[in-house]
Amino acid sequence: MQSERLDEAVSRVALWRGRQVEVSPLSGGLTNENYLVEAAGERYVMRVPGQSTELLSIDRANEVYNTKAAAATGIGPRVLEHIPELDVMVLEFIPGPTMSAETLHSSHMARRMAESFRRLHSAAPFKQDFNMFRLIEYYLRIVDEHRVTIPAGYRDRLPVVAEIESSVQAGALPAVPCHNDLLCENFIDDGSALRIVDYELSGNNDPCFDLGNTAQEAIFDDDLRAALCDAYFGREDPQQLARMNLFALMSDVGWTLWGAIQAKISTIDYDFAGYYTARWERALNVMETDRFQIWLREAAG
C-alpha cells in the first residue's frame, strides 16, 4: 500500500496532473525510494528521499544541481520536475537494461564505461566538492553523536588511511564533476551509451576516484582495472592506475561507515550490517597484501 508521503508526492507533480497514473516501486535504491510512474503512455522515474539522509552528508540542492549538469552531457537523466519542499525529483525514464557486475565484466564494457566517464567529467562544475577522506571524518563524528556501531579496530586503521591520502595526493589530478557512488546498477545501457543515474553523492573530485570506485563495485580484476584506466587516459599510466586502486580501497573504507550509519537510521529493508561488515573485511584483506604497498609507492611516484 502506498504511503501518505508517496501519495502526496504523486499528487504534487504537475507533469501528470489530471491524468490517471500507475506507480510501481523500482528496486535497487539503498538510500531513496524510487518509483516508475506511468501516465498517458509516458514513463517517468520519481525519487523520494529516504529518512534522515542528511546524516549521510547528502545535500538535496547539490543533488538537483549536479543532476542537471550531468544531464547536459547526455550521460545523466534529465530532470523533468523538482518539488523542493518535498525534495522530490521527477526524472527522465531511460529505456534499456540496468547493468550488473556480470554485464560489465569485459574489456569492451570497460571502454564504454571510460567513455561515459570522460563525458560526465567534462560537465560544467558541480555545486560542491567531494573528498572521501574528509567524508570519513564527518561520518566518524556522526558515529559518535548517534552511537553508531562500527567494526572493531576501524579507528586503529586511520593512520593507514592518512598514508593513502598522502600517496594519492602526489599525483593528484584537477577536480572534475564526479559521481562518486558508482554501483553497477547506476549504469543503464540505452543502446548507444552507458547512462549514469543517481547523483546524491556527486561532487567535484579527482577522476581516479570514479574509476577506482566503479572498479571496486563491479569487482574488476587487475586486467579489467588496467583496461578501464588505459581507456580513460588513452595510454598506460602506472601512477594513475595505482591511485585508482587506492581509491577503490577507499571506497570500501568510506562506505563501511555509510553502511553502519544506514544500519542505524534507514527504514529500507536491507542488510546494512552485512553490507558494511563485508566491505570492511575486504578492505582489511587488501591492506595486508604486498600489492597494497606497491600501490602506495607507485601512486607516490
N, C-alpha and C positions, 0 to 999 in steps of 0.2 A: 504494500500500500504506500502511495506517495506521501511524503512528509508534508506538513504545513509549509515548511521552508521551501521545498521544491515547488509546491503549488503556487506560492507567492511569486517565486522567480519566473515560472512559466507565464503567470498572468501579467507580469510587468513588461514582457518583451513586446515591442511594437511590431517586429517583423511578421509575427503571425497573429496579431490581434484580430479578433473576429473570425478566425479560421478554426476549424477543428484540428486538434493536434494529437499526435501519438508520441508518448515519451517512454523510452526504454533505457535502462542503465547500460553504460559501456564499461567493460571490465578493464582492469589493469591499473587504475589510479590508486596510488598509495597515500596521497595527501588530500586530493579533492574528490568530489563526486562528479563524474562525467556522464552526460546523457545524450543519446541520439534523439533528436526531435524531428518528426516528420509532419509537414504541414503543406497541403495543397500540392503534393508531389515533389516538394523540395525537402532536402535533408540538411540539418544543422547539428552542430555539437554545442552543448551548453555546459559550461564549467561552473560548479558551485563549490566555493572553498570549504575545506574541512575545518574542524573545530580547533581553535587555539593555534592556528598555524603561524601566528606572529612569533611564537616561541621558537620556531624553526628558522627565524630570520627571513621570512617570506614577506616581501613588500608588494602588495597588490597593485599599487600605482606603477611600480617598477615593472611588474609583470605585463601590464597592459601596454605600457610604452614600448617595451622591448619586443613584445609580440608583433606590434605594428611595424617596428623597424625590421624585424626578421621577415615579415610578410613581403616587404618591399623588395627583397632579394629573390622572391619566388620560392624560397625554401620553407618559410613558416606559413601557417594558415592565416587567412585574412580575418581580421576582427570585424564582424558584421554589426554588432551592437554591444554596448557596455552599459551596465547599470551600476554606477559607482556606489550607491548607497547599500547595495547588496553584494558588491564585489563579484558580480556575475558577468561572465563574458559569453557571447554567442559567437561561435567561430565557424568558418568555412568547413564543411564536411569534405574530407579528402578521400575520394574513392581509391581503393587499392588495398592490397594485403598489408597488415601490420607485421613488422619484422620480429624475428626472434634470434637467439644465438645461433640456432641451426641454419636459418636462412641467410645469415650474414657471414657464415664461415667459408669464405672463398676469397682469393686474391681479387677476383672481379668485383665482388661486393666491397672489398676494402677500398678499391679505386673509386667506386661510386660514392662511398662514404666520404673519402677525401675531397671529391668534387663538391659535395654538399657543404662540407666544412669551409672550403675556400669561398664559396658563395655567401654562406652565413657570416663568415668572418670579415667580409667586405661590406657588411651593413653599416648604416650610419651608427655612430657611437651609441651604446646603450645608456640608460639613465644612470645606473650605478655600477660600481666595480664589484668584482668578486675575487676573494682571496681565501683559499681553503685554510691556510694557516691561521688567519685572523678569525675565520668562522669557527674553527676548533676552539679558540679562546672564548668566543662568545658562547658556544654550546656548553663549555665547561662551567661557565657562570650560571646558565640555565639549569644545568645538572645540580649545582649546589643549592640554588634558590628553590628548586622544586623537588629536591630529594629524589632525583632520578637514579636508578640503579644502572651502573655501567660495569664493564668487565673488570675483574680484579687485576691490578697491575697496569691499568691503562695509563695513569699518570707517570708511572715509572718509565714509560717509553717516550715521554715528552722530550728528553734530551736527543733521542734519535730523530724525532720529528724536526727539531731545530737543526740537526745536521743535514737532513734532507733539504730543508729550506735554504740553507747556505749553499748547498751544491746546485740546486736548480736556479738560484739567483745568478750564478756565474755566467750562464748562457742565456739569460732571460731575453725574451722577445717582446716587442712592443705589444701592449694590450690591445685586443680586438674584441668585438662582440662575440661572446661565447655562451653556449647553452648551459654547460656545467653539470648536467644531470642526465646523461645520455643512456638511459635504459634502452634496451633493444626495441621495446615496444613504443618508443618515442620516434621511431623511424617508420614512415609509411611510403611504400613504393607506388607512385602514381603512374608508373609506366615509362616515364621519361627521367624522373629524378627521385632520389630518396628525400622525401619531405621530412621535416623535423618539427615535432609539436611539443608543447608543454614548456613554457618559458618562466616558470615561477622562481627558479633559482638562477636565472640568466644574469649575466653582467659582464663587463669588460674584464678580460683575463688573458693570461698567456695562452696562445693557441694550443700549446702542447698539453694543457690540462684537458681540453676537449678530446684530443687524440688518446691520451692515456686513460681518461675516464671511460670512453667508449670501448677501448680495448679490454678494459677490466670487466665491464658489464657484459660484453659479448664473449668473454672467456677466450680471447685470442691467444694463440700460442706465439712463440718467438717469431716464426716465419710470417704470420699474419700481421703481427705488430710491425715488423720491418716493412712489409708491403704497404701498410697504411701510412707509415711515416715517409717512405720513399715517394709514394703517390702524392702526398700532401706537399712535400718540399720539392718534388721533381728531381730528386737526387738522393743518394745515400748520405746520411748525416749522423754519424755515430753519437755526437754530443746531444743532438736533439732527440734521438731515439732513446738515449739514456734518461734524458729529462722526462720524456713521455712515459717511460717505465716507472720512474719515481712518482710522477703524478698519478699513475694507475694505482700504485700502492697507497698514495694519499687519499684516493677515493675511498678505499676500504677503511683507512684510519678515521677519516672525517665522517663518513656515513654510518660508521659504528655508533657515533654519538647521536646522529639524526635518528637512527632506529631505536636507540634507547629512550630518547625523548618521546618518539611516537608511541612506544610501548606504554608510556605513562599517560599520554593525553589523547591518543587517537580513538575515535569511535568506529573506525573501519575494521571490518572483520579480517584480520591478517595477523600472522605470527611474527610480530615485530621482534620479539625476544629471540626467536630462532634466527631471524634475519641479521640482527646486529652481532649475535654470537658467532655466526658463520663468517661474517665479514672480518671480525677481529681475529679469529683463528687463522684466516687466510693471510691477513696482514702479518701476524706474528711469524708464520711459516716463512714468508718471503724475507723478513728481516734477518732470519737465521741462515740464509743461503749465501754462498760465495758470490753469486751474481749480483746480489744487493750491493755488496762492497764495490764490485766492478762498476755498477751504475753510478754510485756516488763519485767515483774517481773520474769516469768519462763525462758525467754531467758537469763536473767542476772544471773540465778542460785540462 
